[in-house]
Structures are given as structure tokens and as C-alpha cells.
Amino acid sequence: EVQLVESGGGLVQPGGSLRLSCAASGFTFSTYTMNWVRQAPGKGLDWVSYISSSGGTTYYADSVKGRFTISRDNAKNSVYLQMNSLRDEDTAIYYCVTYSSSSDDAFDIWGQGTMVTVSS
Amino acid sequence: QSVLTQPPSVSGAPGQRVTIFCTGSSSNIGAGYDVHWYQQLPGAAPKLLIYGNTNRPSGVPDRFSGSKSGTSASLGITGLQAEDEADYYCQSYDTSLSGSVVFGGGTKLTVL
């Protein structure tokens, strides 16, 4: 079964750091690009970051550039999101997502999400 | 504000048809990028509903359809059912943005 499982969310103070993890199973992880998408409470979806299958190329939304770092470990079938200098507005459910060869480039594989709350 | 514009809400009675529009610009939908649609049921992760403007993944009923024209796209739902009550999001790409993935603001569908 194709699966993405996020972990690492929690409550953190403004200015703090958190590292999210996403464990993949059921597909050849090393051949898939990966993304993080977030959703603030009661709000819509926002793309956060992208990493290529090798890890050599990364992109970030302007709102997190310079504060968040995406990385991956293909040997561990995992992708990570290191979040530093967290702000109130980073409070959201963070989803690990990717797309398979059968969906063009649409996100057809989603994790269940992990909640990040930034609050003092 | 989202790069792609959707109505905040739509509604329809069971059995009726509703259409949700997604309006972009010449730097995203109008530039030829595909539009994808997602359904998010309450408390769940989003699920892919339509990809590549018009295609349905396996398991998605043919009551759901997508189309694209110019700088806009639309999602049509016929034979509305109570279980269709959810949030719907369009997604595309934008040449003017870093990483380029963009979502619409989402539309809440209420089945009356």
C-alpha cells in the first residue's frame, strides 16, 4: 500500500524550531519528487516546498524562504522539513505529498498531516 | 489572496448539478498549465479528484468532470449527493512564483 506518514508536529514558541519527518512506503521513494503543503486552521491549501528525487534541487514559497529547509534521505525513504524562526502564521497542518506517474503532476499521494502550532 | 480565484461557497439540492469555477491569469492557467482539482472532506486530507484538466483518477465517479478554457477552469458535479459536501480546491502552476505550485482559495460545497 502506498503510504506517507508525517510526524514531528507539536507546540512551539514563536522564534523556535521544529523538524517534521515524512516516512514513505509502498513505492520506489528514490524516484519521486516530494513536496510539503500546509493548511492553516479554517484556511485553504498552501504549497510550502519541493525537493527533487535526488535532493539536488529545492524550491520554497516566498513566505518560508530562508527559514525552512527541505531535505531527504533516500536510504531511509524519508523527507524532512526543518523549520526555524517560526511565526504565528506558520501554524497549520503540514502535509507531505507527491505524485505518481498515473496522475501527470497532480498530487495523488497525501499523508494524513501533522499539526504545528506556534504560540506563546 | 490566492493566485487562483474560486467562489467561497456554492450549494445545490440533491440530484442537481453545480459548477465551481477557478479563475487564473496569463501567468498560470492562461500560460497553458494543467489544472487539477481536489476534494477535502471534513477532517480529512485532500484527495485528487480531477487531474490534467479533465481526467478522473480510478475510483472517482463520472459525476465529477473538469474543463479548462483560456485563463479559467471549472469542476462540474452532477447528481449531487450528501457525501459530496466538502471543500474543493483547484491547483495549477505559475511562472511568476518560486516553485510555481499554486492553489485556489477553496470552495465549500453545501448540499441542501
Interface residues (C-beta under 8 A of the other chain):
Chain A: N35 G44 L45 D46 W47 S49 Y50 Y59 Y60 A61 D62 K65 Y95 S102 S103 D104 D105 A106 F107 D108 W110 G111 Q112 G113
Chain B: S2 D34 H36 Y38 A45 P46 K47 L48 Y51 G52 N55 P57 Y89 Q91 L97 S98 G99 S100 V101 V102 F103 G104 G105 G106
